[in-house]
Amino acid sequence: MRKTDTSPGTASGLHITMILLGIAMTPVLLSSSSLGNQLQEGQLVSVVALGGLILAILSAITISVGEKARLPTYGIVKFSFGNKGATAINILMAISLFGWISVTANMFGYTVLDLLAQQGWSVPAPLLVAMGCVIFTASTAFGFAVLGKVAQLAVPVIALMLCYILSVVLDTPPAPIGDALSSMETGVAVSSVVGTIIVLVATLPDFGSFVHNRKHALIAAALTFMIAYPLLFWAGATPSNITGQGSLLGAMAPLGAALPAALLLVFACVTGNAGNMFQGTLVVSTLLERIPKWQITVALGILATLVGSMDIMSWFIPFLLFLGIATPPVAGIYIADFLRYRSQGYDERLLAQEPPIKWSTFVVWILGSLVGFLTANGVITLTMIPSLDSILVASLGYLALSRRPALLADKQAH
């Protein structure tokens, strides 16, 4: 079993929080703006607070699993899906992470393109996408320590720019908001807050495996998702909430603050994609074990440059959202596996004693994904939060169908 004692190679809860906030910036700034112009201010505050509480509870569990196992998410799922069965899950995760790397690279390139165009400069978009990928790759290829330093530098800058944008917006008379804009149901709005970042929460063992100890893991979960994430979401939604516009740039352009908003998005892309590259490298390394991680990072950067230079937004985002439905049940399964069988730790010797592919787990995963899809499309209603529905169904299904590991049972019998 892996030890969980504090060591020089681990990080504090505050350090992990900075990295997680850096990753969360891009999806939050995109989704919060579209949510902000559909809610009244009072409803917005209650929605982000409730969403943050749900995420804090889930993240406290998932990051603690990583702290106990000292394994990334893609190593932990081997225990519930089987040593070979986990390969299918890892491929799914790799595709999802690479997709977001490419989308964020595309967003970076075209945001910088708009900034330069405002100054009368014309630069090919693929070149700007490539420049972004060089930055993302350099922030990741040298390991976890460099990733943390990038976050410690960029996150305060992002926070200052966001505060400036808020100061400009709050001095602006609010636009009249009709009844239609405040008619979004609270459950649907909370689902948006939770769903925006649920894939990161599901893969938090990646970062839990680097944290000092359980105390610091819980500190990171609480600081990130109970405090900072709701504030970030509220700050990102407020410009649209006041102006009635559906995007951050759209809200700030009439106020003469489009440049700070664009710079905010650029910095958010850098921190977000550095984290995506880090997680992408981890999962691909489980599939290509003989290749050094830095070479995997460079390869991801090159591929992201090629894909991110294409017009991918229209067809790729729906595909990535579909993958987002399939990821939360994985978390539900490994959480149930941890609570029932691995609370004392993860012994990798068990993998050789268990089936290489656990078909019952795949049945549970498909069921959880199906429930998430049905609730997301309004066919059925459980908790009003599709990702939470799929996690709960997958957890209960796994508890019902899984069998106690043979080696562990033999030890307990003697």
N, C-alpha and C positions, 0 to 999 in steps of 0.2 A: 504494500500500500504506500501511497505518497504521503509524505509528512506535510503538515499544515502549519508548522511553526514559522514565525517571522524570520526572514532571511534577507540578505542584502539585495537579492534579485526580485523582491516583491515591492508593492507600492501601497501607499496610504489610501484611506477612503477618499480624502480630498483630491488626491492625484487622479484616482479613477473617476471621480465626479467630473473633473475638468475634461477628461477624454470623452466621457459619455455625452456631456453637453455639446462638445464640439461635433460629435457625430449627429446629434439630434437637431442641430441648427437648421440644416437644409430642409428636411421634411416638415419641421414645425413651421418655418416661415412660409412654406408653400401651402400647407393645409390650414393654418390658422387664419390666413387672410380670407380664404374662401368661406370659412365658418363665421368670421367676425361680422360680415355684413348681413348675416341672417339671424342674429340674436340681439336682444336688448342687453344693455350693459350689466344689469343685475343677473340676468340669466347666464350671461357669458362667465361671470365670476363663479357662480355655483357649478356650472358645467366643468370648467377647468379644474376646480377644486376636487370634485368627485372623481373625475378622470385621473387626476394625480394620485388620489388615495388608492384607487384600484391598482394603478401601475406600481405604486410603492409596495403594496402587499405582494404582488406577483414578483417584482424584481428582488425583494428581500429573499424570496424562496429560491429563485433561479440563480442569483449570484452566490448564495450560500452553498448551492449544489456544486458550483465551480470551485469554491473555496475548499470544500471538503474533498472533492475528487482530485484537485490539482490537475485537471484535464480540461481541454477545450470542449465546447459543445459537441463537436464531431467525434470526440473520443468517448464522451459520456453516452451517446445514443447507441454505441455498440452493445452496451449492457442490456438495453431493452429491445433493440431490433436484431441483435445477433451480430457477430463479427463481420460477416459478409453482407447481411441485410442492411447494415448501416451505410454501406456504400451508396445505395440508392438515395438515402436521405442526404448524404453528403453531396451527391451530384445535384440534387434539388437546391440545396443551400448554396452551392457554388454558382449555379446558374442565376439564382436570385441576387446574390451579392455582386456578381459581375454585371448583371443588368443595371443595378443601382449605381455601380461605378461608372458605367458608360453614360447613363442618363445624367448623372451629376457632372461628368466631364463635358457633356453637351451643353448643359445649363451654364457652366462656367465659361465655356468658349463664347457662347452667344451673348451672355451678359457683358463680358469684356468687349465684344464686338460693338454692342450698343454704346458702351462708354466711350470707345474710341471714335465712333461715328459722330457722337455729340461734339467732339473736338475737331471734326473734319478729317479724321484719318481713316483710311481704308486698308484693312488687314484681312487676309483670307481666314475664314472661320476655322478650317482644319488646323491652321498653324496655331491659333489660340487654344484650340482643344488640346493640341500636342503639348503646348507650353504648360497647360494646366496639369496634364498627366505626368509631366516631368516633376512638377512640384509635389503631386500626390505620391509619386513613386519615391522621391527623395525623402519624403516625410515618413515613409514606412519601411523602406528597404534596410535601414540601419537599426531596426528593432523597436521594441516596446518603449525603451527609454527616450528615443528621439521623438516618437509619437507623442509621448507625454509632454515633452518640451514644446512641441508645436502647439498643442492644446493650451498649455499655460501661457503662451505668448498671444495666441489668436483669440481665445475666448474673452479675455478682458477687453480687447479692442472691439470685438463684436458687441459686447455689453455696453460699452461707451457709445458706439454708433446707434445702438437701439435706443438708449436713453435720449440721445439727441433727437432722433426721429419722434419719439414719444413727446418730447417737449414741444416740438413743432406742431404735432397733431393736437395736443391737448389745449393749445392756444387757438385752435380753429373752431368756430361755431359748428356744432354737429349738423350733419345733413338730415333732412326729414326722413325718418324711416317708417315705412308703411306697415300695416298689420301683417302683410304677407311675409315680410322679412323676419318677423319674430314668431312665426308659426311653426318653426322647426321643433319637433318634440325633444324633450330633454334627453330621453334615451338615445335617440339618433345622434344628438350632438355629443353626448358623452362617448358614444361609440367612435365618433370621429377623433376625439381627443386620444382615446385608448388605441385605436387602430393605427394611428399615425406612426406610432413608435413600438408597436407590439412585437415586431420582428426583432428589434434590438433587445427588448426585454427577454424574448425567447432564447437569444444567443448570449445572454449575460455570463454564462459560465466561462466564455472566452476571457473575460476580464476578472471574474472571480478567481480564476486559477492564478492570477498574478497578485492578488491582494494580500496584505500582511496576515490577517486572521479574520475570524468570524465577526468580531466587533467592527473592524474596518469595512468589511463587506456590507454590513447593515448600515453603517454610516453613509457609504456611497449610495446605497439604495434610497435611503431617506432624503439625503441632500439633493440627489438628482431628481427623483420622481415625486416626492411629496412637497418639495419647496421650489427648486429651481425650474423644473419643467412646467408646472402650472404658471409660474411668473412669466417664463419665456413665451408660453402659448398665449397668455393674456396680452403681453406686450406686442406679439406679432399680429394678434387679432384686432387690437384697439384702433390702428389707423383705418382699417376697413370698416370697423364698427362705427366710427365717427363720420367718415366721409361717404360711406355707402358703396365704395369701390370694392371689386372682388379680388384685387391683388395688391401687394405691397407697393410695387412700382406705380400701378394705376392710382393708388391712394396718395402717393407722395409727389407725383409729377405736377399736379395743379398747385401744390404748395411750394414749389420751387426747391424741393428736397429730393429730387430723383437721384442725384449723384450719391448722397449718403446711403440711400436705399440700395442702389446698385452695388456700391462698395461692400455693404453689409452682406448682400447675397454672394459676392465673390469670396469674401472671407469665410462665409458659412460653407461654401462649396469646398474650400481647401480643407477645413477641419473635418467636415463630414466625409469627404472621399478618402482622406488619410485613414480614418477609422474603418471605412469600407474595405480599403486595400489591405489593412491589417487583418481583418476578419477573413477576407477572401483568400489571403495567403495561407492562413491557418487551415482552412477547409481544403484547399487544393493540395496542401502538403500532405494531408491524410490520404489523398488519392495518388499522389506522385511522391512517395516517401524518399526516393533516392536523389531527388533534385533539391539543392539548397534553397532555403526559403527566399533569400534575396533574389535568386534567379527567377523564382515564381513571381515575385512582386514586379520585377522588370517586365516579364512576359505579360502580366496582367495590364501593366501600363501601356505597353505597345498595342495590345488588342483593344483596350479601351479607347486609345487614340483613333484606331481605325473605325470602330463601331460608333463612337461618340461623334465622329465627324459626319455621320449620316443623318438623315432626317428620320430619327427613330421615335420621337415623342408620341406621335399619333397612334402607333401600333404597339409600342413596347410597354407603355405605362399600364394598359389593361392586363397585359400578360404578367407584369410584375405584381399587380394587385391580386391576380389569381394566385400567384405563388405566396403572397402574403396571407391568404386564407389557409393555405396548406401548412404553413410554418407553426402557428400557435398550437395545433394538436400535438406536434412533436414535443413541445414544452410540457404539455399536460401529461404526456406519457412518461417522460424522464422524471418529472416531479413525483408522479405516483410511484415509479420504480424506486426513487430515492427514499421516499417516506416509508415504503413498505419493506424494502430489502437492503438499502445501502446507507442507512443513517449512521452506521459505524465506519463507513469508508468504502472505497472502491478497490477491489482486489482484481487486478487484470488476469490473474491465473484462472479466475472463474470463466473467462471467455472460452478457454479451451475445453471446458466441461459442459458447455451449453450448446444448443443447436446453432449452427452458423447463420441460419435465417429463421427468425421467429415470425411465422406467418400470422399467428393470432394478433401480434402487435400491428402488422400491416392492415389487418381488418379493422382494428380499432382506429388506426390513423385515418384510413379512408372514411370511416364513419364520422369521426370528428370533423374532417374536412368537409364532408357532405353537409353536416349540420351547420357549419360555418357559412357555407355557400347559400344554403336555404334561408338562414336567418338574415344574411346580408341582403338578400333579394326580397325579403318580406314574405316568403312563402310560409314560414312558421315563426313563432315568437317565443323566446325563452326569457333571457335576461335583458333583452333589447340591445345587447352588445355582442355582435357575432363572434369576435375573437375570443371573448370570455366564454361564450356558449361552447365553442369548439374545444377549448381547454378543459372545461368541466366534463363534457361528454367523453373526451379522450381519457381523462384521468379515471373516471368511473368505469369506463369500458376496460381499461387496462387492469384495474384492480379486480374486476370480475373475471377476466379471461387469463391473466398471467399465472404462471406456475412458479413456485419458489425454486431458486437455483439449487441444483442437486448438491454441489459441493458444500454450499452453505447449510443446507438441510442436514447433511451428514455430520458436519461439525457440531451442529446443535444437538443432534441425536446422541452424540457421545459426550 
